[in-house]
Amino acid sequence: QVQLVESGGGLVQAGGSLRLSCAASGGTFTIYGMGWFRQAPGKEREFVAGINWSGDSTYYTDSVKGRFTISRENAKNTVYLQLNDLKPEDTAVYYCALDRTGWGTAANFDSWGQGTQVTVSS
């Protein structure tokens, strides 16, 4: 049973930055695709970014391209999401997710962490 634990959320002003981390345990991290989703109040959970098992392919939803960067450090079983130029509409609970196919695209995630809150003030 893989466990995913997110950290790094917080309150930041518009234009600011945060780095989210997700530590995985209990599985073979190096074969999994990893990703980040978010859910704002009253909205459905949406895919934000994904990365394949080796880290050489990344995917982003259009609204975060050029502002967010996903990366992974397999030696530490950790995936990161760097959030730059944050906007109030980025306010949401951010969830780390796991893709057992290894691809990291939006369609195949089947496990999520508990989430970390990101709040962007205007």
Backbone torsions as a table, in degrees:
resi	resn	phi	psi	omega
1	GLN	NA	115.2	-179.2
2	VAL	-81.6	134.9	174.9
3	GLN	-112.5	138.3	-179.9
4	LEU	-121.9	127.4	-178.2
5	VAL	-126.9	116.7	-179.5
6	GLU	-91.4	154.3	173.8
7	SER	-154.0	166.0	173.3
8	GLY	105.2	-3.8	178.1
9	GLY	-71.4	173.1	179.2
10	GLY	166.6	-168.7	179.4
11	LEU	-103.1	129.6	-178.5
12	VAL	-143.4	151.7	177.1
13	GLN	-79.2	156.0	176.3
14	ALA	-55.0	137.8	-175.9
15	GLY	90.8	-9.9	-178.8
16	GLY	-83.4	-175.5	-175.7
17	SER	-134.4	153.7	171.7
18	LEU	-143.8	156.8	170.5
19	ARG	-124.6	119.8	176.4
20	LEU	-92.7	144.7	176.5
21	SER	-125.0	151.8	176.6
22	CYS	-139.0	116.3	178.7
23	ALA	-98.8	128.9	-179.7
24	ALA	-107.1	143.8	176.5
25	SER	-145.0	155.8	174.7
26	GLY	88.5	7.6	179.7
27	GLY	-150.0	-174.0	179.7
28	THR	-97.1	86.1	-171.9
29	PHE	-55.3	-36.5	-170.7
30	THR	-69.7	-12.1	178.5
31	ILE	-102.5	-4.0	-175.9
32	TYR	-94.2	140.5	161.1
33	GLY	-74.0	150.0	-179.2
34	MET	-129.8	157.9	-179.0
35	GLY	-161.3	177.1	177.0
36	TRP	-130.3	137.1	173.0
37	PHE	-121.9	166.7	174.4
38	ARG	-144.8	154.3	177.4
39	GLN	-138.5	117.7	176.2
40	ALA	-91.0	157.7	179.8
41	PRO	-55.5	129.8	178.1
42	GLY	77.6	5.2	-178.4
43	LYS	-122.3	162.4	176.5
44	GLU	-77.5	156.6	175.9
45	ARG	-67.3	136.2	-178.4
46	GLU	-126.7	149.6	175.4
47	PHE	-70.1	135.7	178.3
48	VAL	-111.0	-51.3	-175.9
49	ALA	-158.5	151.7	176.7
50	GLY	-142.9	157.8	-179.6
51	ILE	-143.0	139.4	-177.5
52	ASN	-78.2	177.5	-171.2
53	TRP	-60.4	-33.7	-176.5
54	SER	-92.1	-14.4	-179.5
55	GLY	89.7	3.0	-176.8
56	ASP	-97.0	2.5	173.1
57	SER	-132.8	130.8	179.0
58	THR	-129.4	155.7	-175.7
59	TYR	-140.4	142.4	-178.0
60	TYR	-139.4	148.1	168.0
61	THR	-73.3	152.0	-171.3
62	ASP	-58.0	-36.1	-173.3
63	SER	-68.8	-13.8	-178.3
64	VAL	-115.4	-3.2	-179.1
65	LYS	-59.8	133.8	-179.1
66	GLY	86.4	-10.6	-179.6
67	ARG	-116.6	-36.7	-178.5
68	PHE	-107.9	148.2	177.3
69	THR	-135.7	126.2	176.2
70	ILE	-99.4	141.9	177.3
71	SER	-150.0	167.7	178.9
72	ARG	-142.8	153.9	177.6
73	GLU	-129.3	94.6	-172.4
74	ASN	-63.2	-31.5	179.9
75	ALA	-64.5	-22.5	-179.6
76	LYS	-110.0	6.0	-178.3
77	ASN	51.9	43.5	-173.0
78	THR	-133.3	140.3	172.2
79	VAL	-119.3	145.8	-176.3
80	TYR	-122.3	155.8	169.2
81	LEU	-134.8	111.6	175.5
82	GLN	-88.5	122.9	-178.1
83	LEU	-111.9	113.8	178.4
84	ASN	-115.8	160.3	177.9
85	ASP	49.0	50.6	-176.0
86	LEU	-65.8	146.8	-179.9
87	LYS	-122.9	156.0	178.8
88	PRO	-54.4	-32.9	180.0
89	GLU	-71.8	-6.3	173.3
90	ASP	-82.9	-7.0	179.2
91	THR	-60.4	124.5	-176.7
92	ALA	-178.0	170.2	165.4
93	VAL	-87.7	127.3	-178.6
94	TYR	-101.8	130.2	-177.1
95	TYR	-116.9	134.2	170.3
96	CYS	-80.3	147.1	-176.7
97	ALA	-142.8	159.0	-173.9
98	LEU	-124.6	139.1	-179.9
99	ASP	-123.3	109.6	-174.3
100	ARG	-72.7	-14.1	176.5
101	THR	-75.6	-20.2	179.5
102	GLY	91.9	-10.4	-172.9
103	TRP	-78.8	-36.0	178.5
104	GLY	82.6	7.9	176.8
105	THR	-81.7	172.1	-168.4
106	ALA	-67.0	-22.8	-166.0
107	ALA	-84.2	-16.0	-164.6
108	ASN	-114.5	10.3	-178.0
109	PHE	-76.5	136.9	-177.5
110	ASP	-135.6	3.1	177.8
111	SER	-141.3	139.4	-178.2
112	TRP	-131.7	153.9	172.9
113	GLY	-81.6	-169.9	-176.9
114	GLN	-84.4	-17.5	176.0
115	GLY	97.4	156.6	175.2
116	THR	-137.2	136.5	-174.3
117	GLN	-82.4	131.7	171.4
118	VAL	-118.5	123.8	179.4
119	THR	-124.6	125.2	-178.6
120	VAL	-114.6	119.0	179.7
121	SER	-93.6	148.9	-178.1
122	SER	-89.5	NA	NA
